[in-house]
Amino acid sequence: MINLFDKWDQAARNFKLAQLIAQLNIPTVVIDDDGFLPREVQSPMQYYCSHTNDGKPLYFDQIPVPRFWRIVGNSNGAQIYDLNHKRADVIFTKKDNTRLVKQVRWQNETGQLQWVDEYDQYGHLFAKTSWSDNQARLKQYFDEKGRVVIESHLDNGSIFLNTGEESRYFKTLPDFVSDYLQKSGLNLEQIFYNTLSTSFFTTLKLPQSGHDTLFWHEPIKGELPGNLNYIYQNQTRTRHVVVQDYRVWRANQQLFKTNERVDTRYLGIVYPHPRGNSLRPKILIMTNSDQIMNLENLVKILPQFEFHIAALTEMSDRLMGMQKYDNVHLYPIIGMDKARRLIKKCDVYLDINQGDEILDAVRAAFENNMLILGFNETLHEPRLVADENRYPAAEYDKLAIKIVQAVAQAEEMQRLIDTQRQEASDEPVERFKSGLESLVKD
């Protein structure tokens, strides 16, 4: 049995973490290796382009550049200049002031993207993508000696493999991945996959004696995707479809089918919850800008509540001016330790900043059973915010009333937290574990 994911995105991380919480250690393969996969996660690129696991991520000022060129950066990213002429943009792994390099996007003389150097978590240059006419054309993967081992032609999907001992041509990425899986020594009797893209097409290339499960976590817009209908209408390895989004299941259950070939059911996901809600009148906001919708209005009508506002960077004069209110506490240039203390200290989170989310703040608030509220115009993680806790910005007074009622009444707060967890597809550990085990038995 294995997990097979297209990418190591949030959905894949959620599913793998839930398995670990439930003490289910299932080998995991990720097809699109971005160089920052956890050590226990495998990929076709690692299999063929082995690198030593020594070293650490490249810090932005360690990027090799010609003499007299300069690198200028902040917490959001960096740029490389030849005098005053920008030659590249540097993409960091996270926007958290660590400034560790994920990509260097090089430009030609006219400012068009020419190629992208990709670095892994050990500081190796492991891949390069060539661009022309604003399109990615060719992606090359290197071994630790800098030799090209895999060439992926992005315009037609074909792949060339040259390990020195083996030279192969594959017409499609699923052909390449299925060939790798059958060489890998992994048990392919049952595959858990979570997209109808490359992972699904890969299962179609494998021996049909296996039995697989699709874990569906994406929205449904009026009708089922064509590939999902294909599963219901044809004999494939996929024997189960598990819907993991509670809202999708509640609204579209009649669209999903169960027949003699495919069983369909709902099973959510497990989130860690290190603490409960203590009903403290303390509100947390994490932001990367001073654009916080209706902040001053909320501060004025909730004088009995403390507002704790944190940022990774210096704060503008506009935001610093909020210190004139006794119930406002500001934390510029916050570090991770202080952020964790604030998350433990507060019981309400307001997702009302208009800029990018920082430090996965909404997810952290959810895991810590903080009551999360926000405006329709500002939500960063809608799946973690209960429908009844979303308001138009003009109805900030109703949002404030909800906060007061929740903190004043333990039963109401418990109802709101239970609803918040249910609508986010939160599943008890034992039910999740038994649900997966039943799939293995069927």
N, C-alpha and C positions, 0 to 999 in steps of 0.2 A: 504493500500500500504506500502511496505517495500523495503529497499535495503537488499540484502543478499549476503555477500562476504565470500569467503573462508578464506582470511587473510586480515589484516589491512596493506596491502602493498601500494606502491606508487600509483598504479592504483586505488585502493579503495579510498585512501586519495584524489587523484585528482578529482574523480567523486563526492565524498561527498562535497568537497570544492566548486566545480562548482555549485552544488545544492544550497549551502548556499549563494554564491554570487548572484545567481538568485532568492534568497529569497524563496526557496523551502525547507521546513523542513520535510524531509521524514525519518521516524524511520529506524534505521540501525542495522542490526544484523551481527556480525562477528563470524564465526564458530570456527576458531582457535584463541583462546584468549591467547595472550602472556603476559598478566598482565599489559600492558601499553595502553589499549584502552582508548580513550577519555571518559569522564564521561557519555556523552549522547549516546554512542554506547553500545548495548546490546550483550550478548553472552549466549549460553546454560550453560557455566561454571559459569557465574555470577548468573544465575537463580537458579541453584542447590547448588552452593558453596558460598553462600553470605558471603562477608567480609565487615567490616566497611570501610568507605572511609576516615578514619582518618590516619594520619601519612604521611610520605614522603619516597621517594626511599632510599634504603639502600646505604650508602656511603661505599666504598670498605674496609675501615679499621674497619667497624662495623660487618663484617661477623663473625659469631661465629666459633671459632677454638679452639683446645686444647691449654692448657697453654704452653708457650714457642715456639709455632709455630709462624711464621711470615708471613706477607703479604707484597709483594713488587709490586709496580705498577707504571705505567706512563699513559699518555693520551690514549694509545691504549688498555690497559688492565692490568691485574695484575696476579700474581701467589702466591700460598700458599705453604710454605715450612715447613717441619719438619727437622730442621737443614739444610743440603744441599740437601735434597731429596724433589723434587717437588711432592706435593700431589694434586694440583688442579690448573686449569686455571680459571680466572675470566673474564667474558664477560661483558662489559659495555653497557649501553643503547645507548650511542653515543660516538664518538671519538672527544670530544670537551673539554676535561680537566675537565668535571664535575665529572667523575669517579663514576657514579651511577650504581649499580649492576643490571644486568638482569639475568645472569646465573652464577652458580659455577659448573664447570665440574670436578668432582672428579675422581682420578685415583687409580688403585690398585697398588700393590707393583711392578708390571712389567711395569707400565706406561700406561696400557690400560685404556680406559675410562670405568668407572664402573657405575656411575650414575650422573645425572645432577639435581641440585637444581635450581628451577626457582622462582624468586622473582618478586613481582608486584610493581606498582608505589607507593604503600603505605608501602613498606618494609615488606610485608607478604611473607612467604614461601607458595606459593599457589599450586605448582606442583612439581613432581619429576619423572624423566624418568630413568628407569633402563636399562643398556646396558649389553650385553654379546657377545663375539666373534665379536666385532666391529659393532654390530647392536643394534638399539633401540628396546627393547622388550615390555616394559610396561610403560605406563604413568599414574600416579595417581594424582588426583586433590583433594585438602583438603578444608574443611571449616575452619572458623576462629578459631575453637577449635583444629585443627590439625587432624580431623577425615577424613578418605578416603571416599569420596562421589562418585567419578567417577573413574573407572578403564578402561583404553583404551588399549586393547591388540593389539599392533602395528604389530605383525606378521600375524594376521588373520583378523584384522579390527573390531573385536567384542568389545562391550562395556557393562560393568556392572554398574548399577546405584543403589546406596543404600543411600537414604536420611534419613533413620530411620523410615519414614512413608511409604516409597515405595521402593521396590526392583524389578528391572527389568533387563532383558537381551535383548540386541539389537544385531542383527547379523552384522549390518554395521553402519558406521557413519551416512549416510543419513537416515537410520531408526531412529536413535537417534535424529537427528536434526529435522526431520519432526514431530516426536512425541512432542518434546519441542515446536515447533512453534505452533502446534495446542492447546497446553496448555497455551501459553503465553498471549493470549488475543489480540495479534496483528492482524491487518486486513490483511488477506492473499489473498484478491481478486486479487491483482496485485503485482508481485514481479519483481524488477529490480535486475538482477544478472550479474556477469561479468566473469565467468569462465565456462568451460565445464566439470568441475571436481565435487567436492562435492556439490556445490550449485545447479548445473544442476540436478544431481542425486536426490537431495532433492526435487526439484520441481516435479519430476516424482512420488514421494511418497505421494504427497499432493492431495486432491480432485481435479479432472480435470475440475471443474467448473471455476477455476481461469484463468486469462490471463496474461502471463508474457512476459518480454523483456530481451533478452540477449544483453548486451553491450560488443561487441567484440573489444579488444584492442591489440591483440597479432599478431605476424607475420603469414603470409601464405606462405608455401613453396611448390608451384606448385599445390597443391590440398587442398580442404577443409578438416578439421579434421573430423574423422568418426562420432563423436557425433553431429557435426553441420549438416552433411548430414542426420543423424537420425532425427533431428528436421524438416528438409525440407521434409522428406519422410514419417513422421508419425504424427498422431494426438496427440499433447501434449498440455500442458498449454502455451507453448511459441508461441506467435502470432506475435512477432516482433524480428528481428535481427538488431541491430544498430551497424554499424562499426564505431569505434571512432578514428582510425588511418588513417590520410589522405593519407599517402604513401601506405598503404595496400589497401585502397579503389581505389586509382588511378591506381595501378598496377594490381589489381585482381578483378575489378568490374564484369568482365564477369563470374567469378566463382560463385559469390553469386547468389542465386535464390530468386525469388518471385513467390509464387503460391497462390492458394485459401486458404491455411492454414497459410502461413507465409509471412509477408511483410518485405522487407529488404531496409534499407536506410543508409545514412551517416549522422552522427552528431558528431562534435568534442567535445572539452572540453573547459571550461572557466578557464582562468588563471587571477589572479590579476595583474594589471599593474599600480603601483603607480606613475610612471613617464615615460616621453618620453626620447628619445635620444637627447642629446644636442650637438653632434659632437665635444666634447672636445678631444684633443689629449692625452688622459690618458688611459693607458692600465693596466688592473688588472690581476694578476695571484695569485691564492691561491694554496698552496702546502704543502705536509707533508714530502718532501725530497728535496735534492739539485739536483735531476735528472729532469731538465727542458729542454726539447728537443730544441736545436738550440737557446737557450736563448741569448747567447753572440752574435751570428750572427744577430739576430733580433735587439738587442740593438744597434749594430754598424750601421745597415743600416736604422734604424729609429731614428736618433738622435733628431729629432724634437718632438718625443713622450716621455712622461713620463711613465716609467714602475714601477708600484706599486706591490711589491711582498710580500705576507703575509703568515705566517705559525703559527700553534698553538704552536710549540715548538721552542727551540733554533735553530739557523741556523748554518750550518757547515761553516768551514773556507772557503771552496770553494764558497759557496753562498755569504757569507759576503764579499768575494773578489770582487763581482760585484759592490760594492760601489765605485770602482775607476771610474765608468762611471757617469757623472753628471746627466744623465737622469734616473738613477736607484734609487729607494727608497725602503728600506727593513723594514719589520715589523715583527720581531720575537715575539713569545709568544703573539700573538694577542688575544684580547678579543672580545666579541660579539659586543660591542658598536663601537669599532674601525672598525671591519669588516663591519658593516652596513654603517658607514660613507664612507668607501672606495667604497662600492658598489654604493652609491649615487654620489660619486665624479667622477667615471670613466665611459666611454662610450664604451669601447672595452674590451672584456674578451677573454683571450687566454687559451684554454683548452689543455695545452701542457706539464703539469707535468706528470711524468711517475709513480708516486706513487698513493696511494688512493686519492680520492676526499675528501675534507674537507668542512664542514659547508654547504653542499648542494650548493656549489658555482655556479655551472652551472645553476641550477634552479633559484637561486637568480639573476644571470645575465640575464636570460631570462625574468623573471618577470619585471625587471627594464629596459627592452628594450635595453640592451647593445648588440652590435654586437658581436656574438660569433663565433670564428674561432678556428680551431685546426688541429692537424695532425691525419691521420688515425690510427697511432700507439698509440695515447694517449687519444682518446675521452672517457670520462666517462659517458656522457649522449647523445649518438648519436641522439636520437629522438628530442633533442632540438637544434641541429646544422644543418642548412640547407645544403643540398647536395653540393651546390656550394662553401661552406665555409670550406670544408674538403680537406686537401692537404696531399700528401705523404711528409714525413719529408724532403726529398731531395729538395722539391719545396718550401722551406721557403721563397725564394725571391718573389714568386708569392703571397704567403699569405701576405707578407709585402706590395706589390703593392695594393692588395685589401683593406687593411686598409687605406692606403694613399688616394685612390680614394673615399672611403666611407666618410671619415672625411672631405674631401675637397668639396664634392658635396652633398648638402642636399637631392636632389632628388634621388641620388644613395643610400644614407643611408636609406631613407624611403623605397625604393624598397627592399633593403636587409632585413630590419626589417619586412616588410610585408611578404616577402617570408619565413623568419625564423619562423614567427608566423603561417603562413598557413601550412608549412610542419610539424610543431609540433602539428597540429590539433587544433590550437587556434580558439575559436568560440566566436563571439559577445554574450553578455549576453542575449539580447532579443531573438536572434535566438535560443540559447540553451534552454531558458525557454519555448518558444513557441513549440520547438521540443519535449520536455518532456510532455508538456500539451497535444499535439496532440496524443501522445501515450496513455495517460490516456483516451482520448475521443474515440479512435478507438476500 
